[in-house]
Amino acid sequence: MLMAHPAVLQDLIAQYEALTLLGAEESTPEARQRLADVSYTLCVATGTRDVDMALIAARHRLSGARPEDDSLLELAGPAEPAAAV
């Protein structure tokens, strides 16, 4: 299973919490759709079928994560020095 980057999970959690705090479920059709989209994306990103389980899984994957995760940079390997001109 593909694993979502911690920054993506953190952003999805923040969006979900903001939408629920603002009462998106009882708001405009656009706000309800945005909440549904974020909920679905959280489920896909965590491999779950329920938004509550998705939030738990996402938070579990974030526990101990560094605020500025550079894991993708570490996979790329060291940069080669530029040629002298």
C-alpha beads as a LAMMPS data file, in Angstrom:
LAMMPS data file: protein, C-alpha beads

85 atoms
84 bonds

1 atom types
1 bond types

-500.0 500.0 xlo xhi
-500.0 500.0 ylo yhi
-500.0 500.0 zlo zhi

Masses

1 110.0

Atoms # bond

1 1 1 0.000 0.000 0.000
2 1 1 1.238 3.472 -0.805
3 1 1 1.870 5.662 2.220
4 1 1 0.898 9.323 2.155
5 1 1 3.626 11.789 3.061
6 1 1 3.264 13.157 6.615
7 1 1 2.811 16.696 5.271
8 1 1 -0.151 15.522 3.182
9 1 1 -1.742 13.764 6.144
10 1 1 -1.220 16.789 8.366
11 1 1 -2.846 19.057 5.774
12 1 1 -5.834 16.727 5.333
13 1 1 -6.365 16.533 9.099
14 1 1 -6.199 20.326 9.363
15 1 1 -8.709 20.758 6.517
16 1 1 -11.096 18.196 8.022
17 1 1 -10.917 19.783 11.470
18 1 1 -11.459 23.292 10.055
19 1 1 -14.462 22.190 8.004
20 1 1 -16.084 20.378 10.925
21 1 1 -15.363 23.272 13.281
22 1 1 -17.087 25.638 10.856
23 1 1 -20.090 23.311 10.646
24 1 1 -19.665 22.300 7.007
25 1 1 -22.053 19.365 7.407
26 1 1 -24.946 21.790 7.946
27 1 1 -23.700 24.552 5.653
28 1 1 -23.768 25.188 1.917
29 1 1 -23.721 22.345 -0.608
30 1 1 -20.192 23.395 -1.577
31 1 1 -18.960 23.144 2.031
32 1 1 -20.612 19.727 2.450
33 1 1 -19.000 18.526 -0.775
34 1 1 -15.581 19.810 0.312
35 1 1 -15.944 17.964 3.630
36 1 1 -16.959 14.801 1.764
37 1 1 -13.955 15.165 -0.568
38 1 1 -11.500 15.666 2.301
39 1 1 -13.040 12.730 4.202
40 1 1 -12.739 10.479 1.147
41 1 1 -9.138 11.548 0.537
42 1 1 -8.254 10.842 4.166
43 1 1 -9.741 7.363 3.829
44 1 1 -7.826 6.657 0.620
45 1 1 -4.568 8.039 2.050
46 1 1 -4.822 5.822 5.134
47 1 1 -6.359 2.705 3.574
48 1 1 -9.507 2.903 5.701
49 1 1 -13.223 3.087 4.909
50 1 1 -14.415 5.279 7.784
51 1 1 -13.365 8.885 8.408
52 1 1 -13.008 8.328 12.164
53 1 1 -10.642 5.414 11.548
54 1 1 -8.839 7.476 8.906
55 1 1 -8.221 10.260 11.413
56 1 1 -6.889 7.777 13.962
57 1 1 -4.610 6.145 11.383
58 1 1 -3.352 9.492 10.071
59 1 1 -2.592 10.788 13.561
60 1 1 -0.859 7.529 14.415
61 1 1 1.379 7.878 11.384
62 1 1 2.196 11.440 12.384
63 1 1 3.124 10.727 15.985
64 1 1 6.788 11.498 16.356
65 1 1 7.042 12.890 12.833
66 1 1 9.280 15.879 12.450
67 1 1 7.507 19.180 11.683
68 1 1 9.541 19.535 8.509
69 1 1 9.911 16.003 7.251
70 1 1 12.716 15.717 4.714
71 1 1 12.347 11.983 4.087
72 1 1 11.908 12.501 0.356
73 1 1 15.163 14.457 0.191
74 1 1 17.029 11.657 1.982
75 1 1 15.820 9.144 -0.620
76 1 1 17.205 11.265 -3.442
77 1 1 20.766 10.866 -2.143
78 1 1 23.492 13.456 -1.907
79 1 1 23.752 16.107 -4.588
80 1 1 26.810 15.966 -6.810
81 1 1 29.101 18.977 -6.614
82 1 1 28.921 21.404 -9.517
83 1 1 31.750 21.318 -12.009
84 1 1 34.305 24.112 -11.645
85 1 1 34.187 26.689 -14.397

Bonds

1 1 1 2
2 1 2 3
3 1 3 4
4 1 4 5
5 1 5 6
6 1 6 7
7 1 7 8
8 1 8 9
9 1 9 10
10 1 10 11
11 1 11 12
12 1 12 13
13 1 13 14
14 1 14 15
15 1 15 16
16 1 16 17
17 1 17 18
18 1 18 19
19 1 19 20
20 1 20 21
21 1 21 22
22 1 22 23
23 1 23 24
24 1 24 25
25 1 25 26
26 1 26 27
27 1 27 28
28 1 28 29
29 1 29 30
30 1 30 31
31 1 31 32
32 1 32 33
33 1 33 34
34 1 34 35
35 1 35 36
36 1 36 37
37 1 37 38
38 1 38 39
39 1 39 40
40 1 40 41
41 1 41 42
42 1 42 43
43 1 43 44
44 1 44 45
45 1 45 46
46 1 46 47
47 1 47 48
48 1 48 49
49 1 49 50
50 1 50 51
51 1 51 52
52 1 52 53
53 1 53 54
54 1 54 55
55 1 55 56
56 1 56 57
57 1 57 58
58 1 58 59
59 1 59 60
60 1 60 61
61 1 61 62
62 1 62 63
63 1 63 64
64 1 64 65
65 1 65 66
66 1 66 67
67 1 67 68
68 1 68 69
69 1 69 70
70 1 70 71
71 1 71 72
72 1 72 73
73 1 73 74
74 1 74 75
75 1 75 76
76 1 76 77
77 1 77 78
78 1 78 79
79 1 79 80
80 1 80 81
81 1 81 82
82 1 82 83
83 1 83 84
84 1 84 85
